[in-house]
C-alpha cells in the first residue's frame, strides 16, 4: 500500500513538472508571438507612404505640409530623401531578420513542446500498462486463492466426532486458532494429523491474505514442519495457536 501511494505521488509530481514546463514554454511562445506581431506592425509602418513622407519632412526640418507633399513626390531626386530611403531599407531589413529569427524560435519551441508532451504520453502509457499488469496479477492471485480455498474445503479431512474422543482420550485434540484480526477458529483434529492439516484448515477459511506461520505462546514456539504430527508436536489435548503474518 505504501509503495502504491509512493507511485501515485511520483505520478502526480511528473504531471506537475510537465505542466509547469509546458506553461513556461507556452508563456515564452506568447511573448515571441507578441513580438512578431509588433515587428509586423513596424514593417508595415516603415513601408507605408505616410511614413516615407513623414520621414522626409522631418529630415528636412520643414513643417509646411505643402512642402512635405512636394518633397514626397520628388524624393527620388533628393539626396536627403535618398538617405532616408537607405535608412528605411536598413531598418526594414533588420525587422525582417528579427521576424525570421522570432519565427524560428517559435517553431523550435513548438517542436520542444511536442516532443516533451509525446515523451510524457509514452511514460503515462507505460505507467498505465504496468498498473494494469499489476492489477491483473492481483486478480489472478485472488482467484487462485479462492480456487485453492474451495478445493481445501472440499478435500479437508473430516472433523473427528466427540465419540471418537471418548474412545481414546489422546486421539483427539481441540485446537483454538487466534487470527491477527482477533477472530478465532476452533476445530478438533486427530493427534495423528499433521501441521499441514491445520494450515489447510486456516487457508480454507480465506481470512488471511498474507503469508503467515503459527506459534504457541506457552511455550513460545513456531511450527514450520508441515509433516510433523500433532502428537509429536505435543499439540494435545487442547492448545491455542496464534497466526503470525510475515
ABEGO torsion letter per residue (X at the ends): XAAAAAAAAAAAAAAAAAAAAAAAAAAAAAAAAAAAAAAAAAAAAAABAAAAAAAAAAAAGBABAAAAAAAAAAAAABAAAAAAAAAAAAAAAAAAAAAAAAAAAAAAAAAAAAAAAAAAAAAAAAAAAAAAAAAAAAAAAAAAAAAAAAAAAAABBBBBBAAAAAABAAABBBBBBBBAAGBBBBBBBBAABBAAAAAAAAAAAGABABBBBBBBAOBBBBBABAABBAAAAGBOABBBBBBBBX
